[in-house]
């Protein structure tokens, strides 16, 4: 059963500007250690960070909650052997999902030169 859907589109330039500046606080607040490790092995880290950031926004939107109620680094989106990104919920975000009856989240991420886009579905 579908509990909710969420989508997000993000300008790649927004993330590029952050990464070119003092990005450490943003990176730590938005991404888990595993995501940061995965990004460091990518040829284009900006695309990785942009798609994951859009993905996190899509995930909390599919729960029907205000984004200020969660921490983005409590939503982890990692690659998998099948190349389909996998969502893991942590901390308060996981608690919110359990209360809403969410058993899992499926996500699709994509990017082009100027934009990253994500679509998430919460399943119950």
MARMARKOL-830627 format. One line per field, with one value per residue: residue number from 1; residue in one letter; y, z, x of N, C-alpha, C, O, CB in turn. Coordinates in Angstrom, 3 decimals, padded with zeros to 6 digits, always signed. Glycine has a CB too. Layout:
nr	c(NUM|...) .
rest	c(a|...) .
nY	c(Y|...) .
nZ	c(Z|...) .
nX	c(X|...) .
caY	c(Y|...) .
caZ	c(Z|...) .
caX	c(X|...) .
cY	c(Y|...) .
cZ	c(Z|...) .
cX	c(X|...) .
oY	c(Y|...) .
oZ	c(Z|...) .
oX	c(X|...) .
cbY	c(Y|...) .
cbZ	c(Z|...) .
cbX	c(X|...) .
// end
This chain:
nr	c(1|2|3|4|5|6|7|8|9|10|11|12|13|14|15|16|17|18|19|20|21|22|23|24|25|26|27|28|29|30|31|32|33|34|35|36|37|38|39|40|41|42|43|44|45|46|47|48|49|50|51|52|53|54|55|56|57|58|59|60|61|62|63|64|65|66|67|68|69|70|71|72|73|74|75|76|77|78|79|80|81|82|83|84|85|86|87|88|89|90|91|92|93|94|95|96|97|98|99|100|101|102|103|104|105|106|107|108|109|110|111|112|113|114|115|116|117|118|119|120|121|122|123|124) .
rest	c(x|x|x|x|x|x|x|x|x|x|x|x|x|x|x|x|x|x|x|x|x|x|x|x|x|x|x|x|x|x|x|x|x|x|x|x|x|x|x|x|x|x|x|x|x|x|x|x|x|x|x|x|x|x|x|x|x|x|x|x|x|x|x|x|x|x|x|x|x|x|x|x|x|x|x|x|x|x|x|x|x|x|x|x|x|x|x|x|x|x|x|x|x|x|x|x|x|x|x|x|x|x|x|x|x|x|x|x|x|x|x|x|x|x|x|x|x|x|x|x|x|x|x|x) .
nY	c(-001.176|+002.208|+004.836|+007.457|+009.911|+011.666|+014.358|+016.088|+018.776|+020.138|+022.718|+022.125|+023.943|+025.216|+023.331|+023.050|+025.643|+025.622|+023.545|+024.664|+026.597|+027.095|+024.202|+022.217|+022.187|+022.092|+019.668|+017.747|+018.105|+017.313|+014.835|+011.369|+009.548|+007.296|+008.072|+010.290|+009.007|+007.392|+009.394|+010.515|+008.749|+009.185|+010.365|+012.740|+014.464|+016.522|+015.885|+013.535|+014.477|+016.366|+014.819|+013.108|+014.965|+016.073|+013.692|+013.185|+015.304|+014.594|+012.226|+013.003|+014.520|+012.596|+011.528|+013.397|+015.504|+018.421|+019.636|+020.747|+019.238|+017.090|+015.698|+015.954|+014.227|+011.973|+010.513|+008.186|+007.572|+005.268|+003.649|+000.485|-003.037|-003.559|-001.173|+000.405|+003.047|+002.850|+003.448|+004.252|+004.784|+006.732|+007.442|+010.071|+010.429|+007.827|+007.007|+008.655|+007.631|+004.987|+005.490|+006.445|+004.200|+003.351|+001.013|+000.805|+002.607|+003.554|+004.824|+007.052|+008.526|+011.166|+013.099|+015.974|+018.267|+020.765|+020.258|+018.266|+015.547|+013.904|+011.187|+009.780|+007.049|+006.115|+003.121|+001.012) .
nZ	c(+000.000|-000.816|+001.051|+000.778|-001.606|-002.864|-004.351|-005.744|-007.135|-007.978|-008.353|-009.795|-009.636|-007.211|-005.297|-006.269|-005.762|-002.956|-002.430|-003.473|-001.657|+001.880|+002.846|+004.791|+007.174|+006.040|+004.583|+006.638|+008.112|+006.313|+005.155|+005.685|+007.215|+005.627|+003.174|+002.556|+002.256|+000.030|-001.872|-002.121|-003.739|-006.240|-009.645|-010.217|-007.737|-007.139|-008.545|-007.249|-004.591|-005.118|-006.227|-004.077|-002.085|-003.192|-003.183|-000.408|+000.295|-001.196|+000.111|+002.797|+002.111|+001.127|+003.443|+004.308|+006.021|+007.679|+006.651|+008.548|+010.780|+010.776|+010.449|+007.767|+007.596|+008.716|+006.888|+004.776|+001.684|-000.340|-002.851|-004.514|-005.175|-007.358|-008.587|-007.990|-005.953|-002.383|+000.441|+003.783|+006.915|+009.792|+013.343|+014.557|+012.226|+011.376|+013.479|+013.044|+010.584|+011.284|+012.997|+011.133|+009.734|+007.763|+005.923|+004.179|+001.770|-001.559|-004.140|-006.817|-008.583|-010.521|-012.844|-014.772|-016.730|-015.467|-013.449|-010.667|-009.878|-007.927|-006.942|-004.617|-002.920|-000.252|+001.345|+002.853) .
nX	c(+000.837|+000.533|+001.704|+002.489|+003.729|+006.576|+008.370|+011.203|+013.042|+016.156|+018.512|+021.598|+023.611|+023.233|+024.173|+026.755|+027.774|+027.774|+029.600|+031.917|+032.480|+032.745|+032.002|+031.812|+030.135|+027.567|+027.722|+028.132|+025.770|+023.852|+024.468|+025.213|+027.957|+028.573|+027.465|+029.062|+031.504|+030.926|+030.461|+032.999|+034.331|+033.383|+033.408|+032.134|+031.371|+029.525|+027.186|+026.455|+026.004|+023.952|+021.829|+021.318|+020.616|+018.258|+016.844|+016.534|+014.888|+012.616|+011.960|+011.204|+009.014|+007.261|+006.342|+004.624|+005.325|+006.689|+009.783|+011.455|+011.189|+012.830|+016.158|+018.328|+020.500|+019.537|+018.320|+019.387|+020.836|+022.034|+024.062|+023.499|+024.029|+022.440|+022.325|+020.184|+019.182|+019.195|+017.181|+017.684|+016.339|+016.944|+017.234|+015.128|+013.677|+013.195|+011.546|+009.300|+008.467|+007.775|+005.593|+003.811|+003.270|+005.000|+006.776|+008.820|+010.847|+010.910|+012.961|+013.797|+016.405|+017.812|+019.788|+020.708|+022.589|+021.972|+020.068|+018.968|+016.852|+014.346|+012.257|+010.127|+008.572|+006.600|+006.017|+003.567) .
caY	c(+000.000|+003.467|+005.776|+008.801|+010.126|+012.961|+014.646|+017.305|+019.160|+020.977|+023.267|+021.608|+025.090|+025.463|+022.435|+023.412|+026.836|+025.213|+022.752|+025.528|+027.444|+026.386|+023.256|+021.162|+022.156|+021.629|+018.254|+016.953|+018.211|+016.764|+013.517|+010.439|+009.176|+006.375|+008.847|+011.092|+008.070|+007.009|+010.575|+010.755|+007.846|+009.520|+011.294|+014.012|+014.505|+017.447|+015.152|+012.627|+015.242|+016.989|+013.824|+012.640|+016.034|+016.064|+012.466|+013.354|+016.185|+013.797|+011.245|+013.558|+014.955|+011.458|+011.290|+014.458|+016.275|+019.609|+019.281|+021.239|+018.267|+015.998|+016.035|+015.277|+013.130|+010.809|+009.813|+007.742|+007.035|+004.680|+002.783|-000.941|-003.918|-003.485|+000.217|+001.149|+003.626|+002.271|+004.413|+003.790|+005.847|+006.690|+008.390|+010.602|+010.199|+006.442|+006.987|+009.260|+006.676|+003.869|+005.992|+006.610|+002.893|+003.148|-000.198|+000.974|+003.732|+003.348|+006.131|+007.166|+009.740|+011.427|+014.452|+016.464|+019.301|+021.845|+019.897|+016.925|+015.294|+012.683|+010.766|+008.775|+006.446|+005.453|+001.935|+000.521) .
caZ	c(+000.000|-000.885|+002.137|+000.245|-002.633|-002.769|-005.438|-005.569|-008.198|-007.363|-009.246|-009.532|-009.305|-005.769|-004.605|-006.739|-005.014|-001.580|-002.415|-003.776|-000.490|+003.135|+002.784|+005.806|+008.035|+005.212|+004.255|+007.861|+008.516|+005.291|+004.655|+006.651|+006.970|+004.486|+001.951|+002.285|+001.734|-001.318|-002.729|-002.348|-004.787|-007.495|-010.559|-010.146|-006.421|-007.104|-009.008|-006.160|-003.494|-005.563|-006.335|-002.716|-001.390|-003.745|-002.700|+000.993|+000.276|-001.687|+001.139|+003.876|+001.531|+000.991|+004.775|+004.580|+007.189|+007.498|+006.623|+009.748|+011.863|+010.632|+010.037|+006.498|+007.762|+009.232|+005.689|+004.080|+000.349|-000.838|-004.020|-004.222|-006.216|-008.519|-009.042|-007.517|-004.654|-001.237|+001.501|+005.171|+007.815|+011.065|+014.379|+014.646|+010.947|+011.417|+014.420|+012.350|+009.558|+011.959|+013.466|+009.959|+009.132|+006.622|+006.015|+003.288|+000.841|-002.851|-004.645|-008.112|-008.661|-011.841|-013.010|-016.067|-016.534|-014.567|-012.407|-010.095|-009.567|-007.163|-006.707|-003.551|-002.548|+001.054|+001.293|+004.160) .
caX	c(+000.000|+001.279|+001.391|+002.679|+004.744|+007.237|+009.289|+011.975|+013.963|+017.177|+019.528|+022.939|+024.462|+023.089|+025.101|+028.094|+028.181|+028.052|+030.827|+033.050|+032.725|+033.008|+030.892|+031.901|+028.948|+026.444|+027.924|+027.907|+024.365|+022.963|+024.841|+025.803|+029.358|+028.613|+027.213|+030.259|+032.510|+030.516|+030.647|+034.423|+034.786|+032.716|+034.068|+031.417|+030.720|+028.394|+026.000|+026.104|+025.402|+022.705|+020.755|+020.986|+019.906|+016.902|+016.220|+016.156|+013.718|+011.483|+011.598|+010.395|+007.741|+006.338|+005.771|+003.659|+005.754|+007.508|+011.200|+012.132|+011.001|+013.799|+017.524|+018.581|+021.454|+018.810|+017.854|+020.600|+020.562|+023.277|+023.973|+023.365|+024.557|+021.555|+022.393|+019.018|+019.493|+018.485|+016.919|+017.674|+015.908|+017.645|+016.837|+013.771|+012.999|+012.718|+010.416|+008.163|+008.029|+007.113|+004.290|+002.947|+003.056|+005.902|+007.597|+009.961|+010.795|+011.556|+013.361|+014.441|+017.218|+018.365|+020.307|+021.141|+023.593|+021.575|+019.111|+018.834|+015.445|+014.121|+010.868|+010.120|+007.295|+006.582|+005.161|+003.130) .
cY	c(+001.251|+004.389|+007.207|+008.826|+011.508|+013.128|+015.929|+017.518|+020.218|+021.467|+022.712|+022.756|+025.414|+024.610|+022.754|+024.623|+026.485|+024.477|+023.584|+026.435|+026.598|+025.411|+022.247|+021.061|+021.631|+020.129|+017.384|+016.967|+017.482|+015.314|+012.663|+010.163|+008.271|+007.112|+009.681|+010.217|+007.682|+008.175|+010.789|+009.860|+008.139|+010.503|+012.690|+014.083|+015.440|+016.752|+014.189|+013.392|+015.855|+015.980|+013.318|+013.695|+016.101|+014.830|+012.578|+014.251|+015.412|+012.804|+011.886|+014.092|+013.795|+011.046|+012.345|+015.278|+017.486|+019.192|+019.766|+020.266|+017.114|+016.560|+015.262|+014.138|+011.935|+010.053|+009.466|+007.105|+006.570|+003.858|+001.331|-001.745|-003.857|-002.092|+001.023|+001.727|+003.032|+003.311|+003.691|+004.980|+005.644|+007.660|+008.770|+010.369|+008.787|+006.329|+007.551|+008.282|+005.512|+004.297|+006.145|+005.287|+002.595|+001.928|-000.105|+002.164|+003.331|+004.716|+006.012|+008.525|+009.911|+012.841|+014.700|+017.601|+020.315|+021.436|+018.454|+016.764|+013.971|+012.450|+009.634|+008.305|+005.754|+004.319|+001.467|-000.882) .
cZ	c(+000.000|+000.227|+001.632|-000.833|-002.426|-003.939|-005.133|-006.794|-007.611|-008.425|-008.847|-009.119|-007.813|-004.970|-005.010|-005.961|-003.570|-001.506|-002.712|-002.605|+000.711|+003.350|+003.934|+006.677|+007.272|+004.951|+005.477|+008.297|+007.560|+004.921|+005.742|+006.293|+005.748|+003.169|+001.576|+001.724|+000.300|-002.295|-003.072|-003.444|-006.146|-008.331|-010.467|-008.806|-006.366|-007.546|-007.925|-005.058|-003.898|-005.654|-004.953|-001.939|-001.878|-003.253|-001.266|+001.109|-000.186|-000.630|+002.230|+003.356|+001.411|+002.346|+005.128|+005.806|+006.768|+007.580|+007.829|+010.917|+011.811|+010.318|+008.749|+006.634|+008.491|+008.106|+004.910|+002.759|-000.239|-002.090|-003.575|-005.364|-007.493|-009.141|-008.656|-006.145|-003.551|-000.128|+002.843|+006.038|+009.177|+012.059|+014.375|+013.359|+010.880|+012.343|+013.771|+011.323|+010.194|+012.419|+012.313|+009.238|+007.933|+006.872|+005.137|+002.375|-000.429|-003.443|-006.023|-008.149|-010.080|-011.877|-014.463|-015.762|-015.458|-013.401|-011.944|-009.724|-008.814|-006.994|-005.690|-003.280|-001.208|+000.981|+002.697|+004.060) .
cX	c(+000.890|+000.782|+001.504|+003.739|+005.347|+008.180|+010.048|+012.841|+014.896|+018.157|+020.893|+023.872|+024.386|+024.080|+026.539|+028.624|+028.549|+029.380|+032.068|+033.405|+033.105|+031.853|+030.833|+030.647|+027.732|+026.547|+027.624|+026.445|+023.424|+023.232|+025.484|+027.264|+029.467|+028.375|+028.432|+031.374|+032.186|+030.754|+032.116|+034.991|+034.179|+033.523|+033.449|+030.671|+029.515|+027.117|+025.520|+025.382|+024.064|+021.569|+020.347|+020.222|+018.457|+016.144|+015.738|+014.927|+012.473|+011.017|+010.759|+009.066|+006.758|+005.753|+004.721|+004.018|+006.571|+008.976|+011.980|+012.018|+011.998|+015.176|+017.796|+019.577|+020.845|+018.117|+019.115|+020.206|+021.886|+023.016|+023.826|+023.957|+023.732|+021.530|+021.158|+019.348|+018.603|+018.377|+016.929|+017.307|+016.549|+016.989|+015.370|+012.983|+012.444|+011.511|+009.156|+007.599|+007.266|+005.718|+003.301|+002.688|+003.931|+006.783|+008.844|+009.761|+011.536|+011.828|+013.999|+015.141|+017.740|+018.919|+020.670|+022.103|+023.210|+020.690|+019.266|+017.359|+015.338|+012.631|+010.900|+008.694|+007.456|+005.570|+004.813|+002.610) .
oY	c(+001.324|+004.680|+008.070|+007.901|+012.405|+012.153|+016.760|+016.565|+021.082|+020.701|+022.819|+022.554|+025.841|+025.116|+022.727|+024.635|+027.002|+024.747|+023.247|+026.984|+025.532|+025.760|+021.489|+019.959|+020.825|+019.405|+016.379|+015.963|+017.079|+014.626|+013.167|+010.506|+008.457|+006.807|+009.765|+010.634|+007.648|+007.955|+011.199|+010.182|+007.414|+011.359|+013.696|+013.795|+015.177|+017.006|+014.044|+013.011|+015.863|+016.260|+013.123|+013.371|+016.177|+014.905|+012.113|+013.994|+015.574|+012.565|+011.364|+014.113|+013.986|+010.298|+012.210|+015.704|+017.560|+018.464|+019.249|+020.449|+016.259|+017.731|+014.065|+013.175|+010.993|+009.072|+010.355|+006.215|+007.380|+003.431|+001.004|-001.192|-004.076|-001.852|+002.213|+000.983|+002.753|+003.975|+002.662|+006.056|+004.516|+008.583|+007.927|+010.141|+008.576|+005.627|+006.992|+008.128|+005.105|+003.544|+005.991|+005.256|+001.679|+001.828|-000.849|+002.668|+002.828|+005.649|+005.017|+009.546|+008.937|+013.679|+013.782|+017.852|+020.681|+022.197|+017.561|+017.720|+013.047|+013.393|+008.646|+009.072|+004.910|+004.524|+001.513|-001.459) .
oZ	c(+000.734|+000.324|+002.011|-000.965|-001.880|-004.457|-004.351|-007.413|-006.845|-009.293|-007.689|-008.344|-007.222|-004.069|-004.171|-005.547|-003.033|-000.623|-002.253|-002.558|+000.578|+003.967|+004.024|+006.899|+007.795|+005.085|+005.353|+008.794|+007.950|+004.427|+006.605|+005.207|+004.918|+002.163|+000.401|+000.823|-000.552|-003.421|-004.186|-004.022|-007.107|-007.799|-010.618|-008.747|-005.620|-006.974|-007.709|-004.639|-003.096|-005.202|-004.689|-001.213|-001.068|-002.944|-000.942|+001.918|+000.389|-000.487|+002.563|+004.098|+001.575|+002.395|+006.125|+006.551|+005.648|+008.496|+008.109|+011.938|+012.697|+009.973|+008.662|+005.869|+008.844|+008.346|+004.440|+002.712|-000.589|-002.349|-002.403|-006.396|-008.585|-010.106|-008.963|-005.253|-003.765|+000.207|+003.019|+005.912|+009.653|+011.659|+014.213|+013.394|+010.379|+012.023|+013.928|+011.213|+009.687|+012.250|+012.500|+008.242|+007.164|+007.902|+005.331|+002.223|-000.370|-003.278|-006.349|-007.794|-010.756|-011.047|-015.250|-014.592|-014.628|-012.441|-012.707|-009.310|-009.027|-006.912|-005.872|-003.399|-001.038|+000.606|+003.608|+005.066) .
oX	c(+001.876|-000.410|+000.711|+004.540|+004.705|+008.723|+009.585|+013.313|+014.471|+018.576|+021.294|+024.808|+025.378|+024.748|+027.439|+029.784|+029.529|+030.195|+033.159|+034.506|+033.705|+030.846|+029.867|+030.145|+026.963|+025.560|+026.924|+025.934|+022.328|+022.339|+026.203|+027.731|+030.357|+029.015|+028.790|+032.103|+033.075|+031.201|+032.443|+036.029|+034.434|+034.229|+034.142|+029.476|+028.572|+026.057|+024.317|+024.289|+023.130|+020.459|+019.161|+019.283|+017.533|+014.955|+014.645|+014.035|+011.397|+009.818|+009.696|+008.083|+005.553|+004.777|+004.012|+003.136|+007.076|+009.360|+013.061|+012.680|+012.010|+015.332|+017.525|+019.516|+021.554|+017.413|+019.826|+019.357|+022.745|+021.892|+024.011|+024.340|+024.256|+020.804|+021.087|+019.755|+017.423|+019.358|+016.277|+017.893|+016.678|+016.279|+014.487|+011.774|+011.340|+010.552|+008.070|+006.382|+006.221|+004.759|+002.094|+001.966|+003.637|+007.449|+009.806|+008.648|+012.658|+011.042|+014.646|+014.552|+018.069|+018.566|+020.901|+022.390|+024.042|+020.566|+019.635|+016.704|+016.124|+011.845|+011.612|+007.739|+008.336|+004.416|+005.640|+002.197) .
cbY	c(-000.008|+004.146|+005.557|+009.761|+009.984|+013.103|+014.760|+017.242|+019.698|+020.205|+024.826|+020.874|+026.319|+025.165|+020.954|+023.715|+027.884|+024.326|+021.630|+026.364|+028.295|+027.388|+022.518|+021.403|+023.563|+022.398|+018.007|+017.479|+019.669|+017.587|+013.654|+009.114|+008.471|+005.266|+009.759|+011.806|+006.809|+006.582|+011.826|+010.540|+006.443|+010.095|+010.773|+014.168|+014.928|+018.666|+014.379|+011.930|+016.342|+017.658|+012.641|+012.259|+017.395|+016.093|+011.322|+013.944|+017.404|+013.050|+010.614|+014.665|+015.587|+010.260|+011.282|+013.871|+015.397|+020.705|+019.826|+022.585|+017.716|+015.012|+015.686|+016.264|+013.617|+011.243|+010.695|+006.741|+008.104|+003.808|+002.954|-001.328|-005.344|-003.891|+000.258|+000.236|+005.150|+000.992|+005.140|+003.176|+005.882|+007.034|+009.611|+012.089|+010.446|+005.488|+007.791|+010.584|+006.144|+003.374|+007.339|+007.604|+002.769|+004.410|-001.424|-000.285|+005.028|+002.474|+006.804|+007.011|+009.688|+011.226|+014.684|+016.930|+020.014|+022.875|+020.120|+016.713|+015.267|+012.757|+010.311|+009.342|+005.445|+006.460|+000.804|+001.422) .
cbZ	c(+001.220|-002.291|+003.350|+001.353|-004.070|-001.435|-006.781|-004.288|-009.478|-006.251|-009.203|-010.784|-010.133|-005.311|-004.917|-008.260|-005.031|-001.035|-003.414|-005.002|-000.169|+004.357|+001.507|+006.688|+008.596|+003.874|+003.758|+008.998|+008.608|+004.074|+003.474|+006.697|+008.207|+004.659|+002.133|+003.566|+002.616|-001.329|-002.043|-001.063|-004.406|-007.216|-011.999|-011.354|-005.378|-007.991|-010.317|-005.598|-003.034|-006.912|-007.224|-001.950|-001.606|-005.296|-002.816|+001.803|-000.652|-002.977|+001.747|+004.591|+000.156|+000.348|+005.838|+004.755|+008.145|+008.566|+005.392|+010.148|+011.816|+009.526|+011.168|+005.478|+008.517|+010.284|+004.821|+004.951|-000.581|+000.241|-004.926|-003.994|-005.713|-008.125|-010.540|-007.453|-004.705|-000.720|+001.274|+005.595|+007.935|+010.872|+014.247|+014.965|+009.773|+011.883|+015.691|+011.664|+008.760|+013.168|+014.182|+008.991|+008.734|+006.377|+005.616|+002.465|+001.473|-003.812|-003.672|-009.290|-007.650|-012.942|-012.107|-016.980|-017.829|-015.337|-012.902|-008.831|-010.867|-005.792|-008.048|-002.258|-003.633|+002.213|+000.510|+004.747) .
cbX	c(-000.957|+001.118|+002.335|+003.049|+004.141|+007.996|+008.537|+012.836|+013.195|+017.922|+019.529|+023.497|+024.051|+021.640|+024.767|+028.072|+027.056|+026.919|+030.723|+032.753|+031.490|+033.157|+030.963|+033.105|+028.655|+026.403|+029.374|+028.783|+023.963|+023.057|+025.790|+024.999|+029.960|+027.568|+025.985|+030.736|+032.592|+029.022|+030.088|+035.196|+034.478|+031.345|+033.985|+030.423|+031.718|+028.666|+026.308|+027.363|+026.355|+022.906|+021.200|+022.258|+020.617|+016.942|+017.182|+017.327|+013.972|+011.867|+012.853|+011.158|+007.972|+007.061|+006.882|+002.289|+006.569|+007.167|+011.825|+011.563|+009.599|+013.358|+018.591|+019.081|+022.676|+017.782|+016.833|+021.418|+019.868|+023.933|+025.214|+021.883|+024.612|+020.150|+022.573|+017.743|+019.329|+019.209|+015.564|+019.063|+014.366|+019.142|+017.638|+013.813|+013.956|+013.844|+010.757|+008.580|+009.242|+007.959|+004.464|+003.571|+001.654|+006.777|+006.774|+010.189|+011.413|+010.675|+014.328|+013.405|+018.394|+017.299|+021.527|+019.922|+023.837|+020.880|+017.704|+019.792|+014.575|+014.815|+010.158|+010.754|+006.803|+006.228|+005.847|+002.065) .
// end
